[in-house]
Amino acid sequence: MSGRPKAPEEILRTLTVGDLANGGQLNAKQQARFLQLVDQYSVMLSKVRQHRMENPREDIDRMQLGEPITTQATENVWPGTTNRPVFDRVQLNTSKLQSAWNITTETFWSNIEQDNIDESVMQMMSKRAVTDLEWLAIQGDSTLGTGTPLNRLLRTFDGWDIQTNSSNIVECNGASIRKEVWAELYRSMPESYLQDPDLNWFASRTIMVDWLDTLADRMTASGEDALRGLGIAPFGIPVMSGPPGEMASAGGPRLGVPLIPSNQPLTVTEATPGATVGTRFGPFEITTGTNDAITLNIDAAGNIAFVLTAGVYMTTDLVAAINTALLAGGSAACAKTDGFNRLVIESTTTGAASSVAVVAVANSAYATIGLTAGVYTGAAAGGGGQVNEGSFIWLANPQNFIWGILAANDPNGKNGTRIFVQFNQKFDRIEVDMYNAVCASIENTAAIVKGVHVRRKSLL
């Protein structure tokens, strides 16, 4: 920390990404820098086929050869057949997205970073925007509503998860990851594509941790390597991992794609607990007398009402506060996070009598923290119980996944990313708006194998 804090107009000048012309338009050099941030802060977007589009809608020509083109030949005799490739097109249609944030002057003045806060803020916001773009590319679902910030992002278009539902599907029926799962996926790839030397496995980090845990049980060198995150290539095919700058302290890459979900609904036959998962991400701002009340009833043992102290809560802070109140009320600690910074309230019992009730009260915190009042019950063994522990695995060439972005391709910034930065004197804050137009597509679903309903392991 050095020097005096910057005034708002100074922050404004440094936050602005160069001399933006044409209404916030990035020029080609600035656009390239933004795409460098995409590569730096994403996992899949940095590895797939990035297509810089000059127009909101473009087609990519595709040529395919399905049948053999070679036949037996006899001297001086024409075999009577010829073969020709099939031509068609992959259509890329971008959707417009806005990333917006604001920072008050008080935040700048009081922040411990002071002179460096403008750079830190832009870095943090750029990282969040890139994460949003990758989340949409993978998990986009146009059928979602608009009830939460995540839904408002994901409903933009159908992402690769939904698009690959027409690929080679392997139903894993709730099996946890083991060698048989990899084997079934491997042999489900058509032979004509299995010879591709650039095939990769794409799995969530949770599933990859489960696989490492399985390998680590072996009293061999490979078991030791698994604990270090090294040498993981089922059937000799590498696993998609984080960007080059994201390396584990043990010296190996952090395996897996974090935004491939591992909390999809999965139907199981064993008894399940009553549980509810929040729809909002921390931090959460709690105000006394406005949104500070929570009442829970675990396993119908009686209401436990408590009030949160005013302040800003990370999800882990909220979990600690809720568990403290539950324990004080004679209940087990039932709150936890889901790995995506969302709140989970889950009974420690299972079966039809297992339940979590979120009781409607005045001044509730429910809308803020993503809960909905209601009773959430478990299921008895043998029934159609549901757990949020499902995931999927892809086997594919990364270049089969296409991510298109309308991008400036000329020095004058003909099109592409636009950034607007302004000081709002009515609210005494700096406001930043970023606009992008992106799309996600698949070149050839026949060259992708997708294992669905893979269940994460119970490790404890």
N, C-alpha and C positions, 0 to 999 in steps of 0.2 A: 504494500500500500504506500503510494507516494504521491506528492503533489496535491492540488486542490481538486474537489469533485467537479466534474464538468457541468456546465450549464445546459439546459435542454436544447438550445439551438446548436451547441457544439456536438452534443450527442446525435442530433438530427443529421448533421453533416457527415459524421463518421458512420452512422448506421446506413445511410444511403449508399447503394451499391454503385459507385461511380456517378458520372453525369448521365443519368438515364434520359434518353430521348424517346420521342413517339409514345408518350404516355406510360412511362415506367418500363419501357421495353429494354431488355438486356441485349447488348450487342453480342456478336459471335464469341468474343473472348470471355465476356461475363457469363454467357450461356455455358461455355465449356467449363468454367469454374463451378457452376451449379451442378453440372453433370459429374464433375469430380467429387462433389459432396455426396451425390447419389451413390457413387461407387464406394466412397469412404464409409458411409453410414448404413448401407444396406447389405444384405447377404445375397438374396436371389437377384435383385435388380443389377447388381454388379457383375453377375456371371451369365445372365441370359442374353438373348439377342436384343440389343437396344437399337431401335429404329428411330432416327431423328427425322421427324416428318416436317415437310414444308407446307403442307395443307392439312386442315382438320380431318379430311378423309383421303385415304390412299389405299391402293391395292398392291399387294406383293405377288408377283407371278410365281406359280408353283408348278413344277414338273415332276411327275411320278411315273415309275415303271413298276408295274405289279407282277406281270407274268414273265416267265423266262423269255429271253430274246434269242436264245441259241437253240439250234436244231441240228439234226444229223444232215450232213451234206454228201452228195454223190457227184463224182466228177462229171462236169458238163451237163448237170441236171439242176434246174431251179427248183427249190423245195416247194414253191407255190405259196409261201406265206411271208409276210413282212410284219413287223411290229412297230408301233409308234407310241411315244409317251402320251400320257394324259395330261393336258394343261388345264389348270384352273387358277383361281386367285384366292388369297387370304385378304379379307377386307379389314382394314383398320379404321375405326371410327372413334375419334377422341371425344372425351367428355371434359367439360370445363370444371376446374376445381379452384376453390379459394381457401388459402391458409391465412388466418388473421389472428393478430394478437396485439395487446397494448401493454405499456409499462408506464406507471405513474412517475412523476418527478420525484416524489418522496422515496420511491424504491431506488432510484438512481443515487439520491443523496445519501441514503442510509446504508447502501450495500457496501460490504467490506471490500469488494474488488475495486470500487470507485473508478479510477482511470481506465480499467480494463473491462468494465461492465458492458460497454457497447459491443465489443468483440465477443464477450461471453454470451450475451443475449442473442446475437445473430447466429452464433454457433449452435446454441441450444434450440432455437426456433427452427433453424435449417434441419437439424437432426430430427426434430419432431415431425417436420413436414415430410422428410424423406421416409421416415418410418410409416407415416400415414399412406404414402404412395405405394410402398411395398405391401402393406396390410391390404389395401384395396386390390392390388394385382393378384394376391393370393386368395383372399377370402371374400372378395366382392360378391354380393348377392342382391340382385335387383328386386327381390320380393320383400325385402325388409321394410319396416316402417320408419318413422322419423322420430321415435321416442327418445333416443339417446344420441349423444355425439358420435359414438361408434357406428350406430345404424345409419346416421345421416351421411357418414363417409362411405360405408360399405354398400349402400343401396345404389350407388352411382352406376355400376354395371356388374355383370357376372364375371368373377375372377377365374383364375386357373383351376381352383378346386372344383367349381361347378362345370367349367368347360371340359375337364378331363373325365367327367362322369360318362362320356361316350368313348373313352379309351378302353384298353384291355383291363377289365375289372377283375380283381381277385378278392373274394369275400373271405375275410379273416375271422368273422363270427366271434369277435371279442377276444381273440387270442392275444396274449402278450408277445412281445418280440422274442423270437428264438430262431435257431438256424432253419427250421422248417418254413418259417414265414419268408425269410430271404430266398430260400430255395424255390418256393412256389412262385414267388414274384419273378425270379430269374427265368424259370422255365416257361413262364407265361408270355415272355417277350417273343414275338415272331422271329424266326431264325434270320430273316432278311435284315432285321434291325439289331439283333443281338451281337452281330459282328462289329457294330459301331464302336470304335476305340474310345469315344468321348462320352460314353454313358456314365451317368452319375445316379447315386441314390439321393433322394430328397426326403428327409424325415425330420420331425420336430426334435428339439433338443431333449425333451422328456423321453421320447422313445430311444434316442441315442444314449442317454444316461442309463436307461434300462438295459440296453444291449451291452454297454460297458460293464455294468454290474454283473450281468450274466457271464461275460468273459472273465471278469476278475475272479470268479469262483474257481477258475482253473489254476492249479498249482504249476503253472508253466511260465515261460518267458512271455507268452502272449497275454497271460493274465496280468503280469506286471505292467506290460505295455498298456493294457486297457485302463488300468488305474491312472496312467499318465496321459490317456487320451491319444495314444499313438497307434499306428499300424492298423487302423480300422478300415477295412475294405472288403466287405462280404463278397465272396466269389471274385475277388480281384478288382471289383468296381469301387472307385472312391466314393466317399460320402461328401455331399455338398457341405461346406463349412463357411465360417465367417470370413470377412474380408482380410487382406494381408495384415492390416494393423491390429486386428483383434486376435491376439495370440494368448493362449493360456500361460500362466506362470510356469507350468511344468515343461514348457517348450513345444507343445503341440497345439494345433488349432482347436478352437471350440467347435465341436462337431454339431451339425444339425442346423436347421433353419428355424429360428425362434418364432417366426410368425406363422408357421404351419401349426394349426391348433392341436392341442392334446386334451381339450375339454369338450369335445363334441358329444352330444347325447348318444348313449349306447344302451341297448336293451340287454339285460342280463337275467339269469335264472336264479341267482342266489339272493338272499334277503338284502335289501338296501336301506340306507338310513334316510330319514327325512332331512331335506336340505334345501337351501335357496342360495342362489348366486347373484351378487349385485351386478348391476349393469353399468355402473359408473367407475371411473378410475380416479385414484387420489392424485393430488391432495384435495381435501374437502374442507370447506370453510364453514364453521359452526358459529352461529350467533345466538346469544342468550335470548330466550323468549320467542325465537323465530323458528329455528330448526334444530333444537337441541334435545328433544325428547325421543326415547326409544323404549318400547315395551316388548319383551320376548317371553314366550312360553315354550319350554323345551320338554317334549314328551308328556304334554298335558299335566305337568307337575305344578302349575300355578304361574301367574304372571310375575315377571321380574321387571319392574319399571325403574329407569334411571335417567339422569340428565347429564349430557356431555358438557364439559367445561368449554366455554367459548374459546375459539382459536382455530388454527389451521392444522389439520390432521393428515399425515400420510396414512396409507392403508394399514401399515403395520402399527401405527399409533392407535388407529381406530380399533384394530383387533385387540390390542392390549387393554384399551379402555372397556370394551365390551366384555372381554373375558374376566376382567377384575370385577365388573358388576355381576356377571353370572355366578362367579364363585362366591361372592358375598351373599347372593340370594339363594345359595344352596344347590346350584346347578353345576354341571361340569363345564369346563371351558370349551365352547363350541365354535368360536370364531377363528378364522384363518384366512389366508389369501389364496388365490387360485393360480398364482404364477404369472398372471397378467395384471397384477396390481388391483384386482377387484376383490371385494369382500365376500366371504363364504360363511354362512351359518349352517353347520351340519351337526346333527345329533350324534352322540357317541354310541347310540344303540341302533339296531337294525330291525326290520320287520314292519308289519302293518301298524303296530302301536308306536313306532318311532315317528316323531313329528317335530317340526319347527313352526311355531306360530309367530308371525310378525303382527302384533296387535295394533290396530288403528288408534292413534292418540292425537291430541292437539299439539301443534308446534313440533311435529315429528321431523326427524332427520332423514326420513326414508327417501324422499325425492333427491336429496343432496347426495346420499351415499349409494343410491341405486337399488334400494329394496322396495318391495311392494307388499302392502298389508295382505295377509292371507295365511292359510294353514298349508304346510308342505309336508306330506306324509311319505313314509317309506313303503316298501312292498315286501310281502312274505316270500320266502324261498319257493322257487318253482313257478312264480308268476311272471308278469311282464314288467319287472322293476327296471328303473332307468337310472344310470349314473352318467355324470359328465366326465368321462374318462376315455373317450374315443379319439382316434387320430387316423391319419392316412399316410401312406408312403408312395412316392413316385419312383419309378425307374425310367430315366429319360436322358436324352442329350440336352444339356442346358440351352442350346441354340434352338430347340424346338419351342421354347417359351419365348414369345415376342412381347416386348414392352415398348410401346410407341409413345413418344412425347413430341409435341409441337415445339420445335427448337429453332432458335435463331441460327441461320446458316450463312449469313452474309454480314459484313462489317457494319452495316447500317441497322441491323436488328429487324429484319423483315417480319419476323414472327417469333413466337416462343414465350418463355417465361417473362412475366412482368412483375415488378415489385414497386409498390408505392409506400413512401414513408412521409408522415406528416405530424406536425405538432398540433394537438387539439387543445386550444387555449381554454375552452369551456370546461374541460375536465382536467386540464393541467397534466396531460399525458402524451406520450408518443405512441402513434398507431402505425402498424405495419400490415400491409395486405400483399399477399403473393398470389398470383394467378398462374395456373398451369393447365394444359390440356393434354390428357394422357389416355391410353387404352392398353388393354392386355389381350393377347390372342394366342392361339396354338397353331403351329404350322401343320402338324400331322398327328392327329390323335392316335392313329394306328401304330405309331412308333413309341407309345407311352404305355407303361403298365402302372396301374394304380391299385394298391392294396388298401381296402376300406375296412373300417371297424376294427382297427388295431387298438388294443387296450393297454394303457399304461399299467405297469406292475405296481403291486402293493409292496413297498420295500420295508415297511416297519410293521 
